[in-house]
Amino acid sequence: MAKNKEQDELSKDFLKWLEEEDPFGLDEEIKIIIFKCLRCEKEDEVPEYVVDEFHYDLIEDEEVEVVCPFCNVTMRRVRKDPSE
């Protein structure tokens, strides 16, 4: 019986920790980057964490490109500010 009580206390402590700490980042806002197709000019939203994964395979000053889900042509990041 003592083990069950101890296990219940551990479970309560764990659940309390989950509520307070957000260890998995579930409450974080996901940043979105807009990409525009070179052919059909449609725009698509891509989460920043996905774009960051592509940076590992790029050489210096190379831009991330994704494939348009509408026409399968290259999409490039939309730049609102020319200095970006």
Summary of the structure (lengths in Angstrom):
residues: 84
radius of gyration: 21.9
end to end distance: 63.2
largest distance: 68.8
contacts: 163
relative contact order: 0.16
helix: 36%
strand: 21%
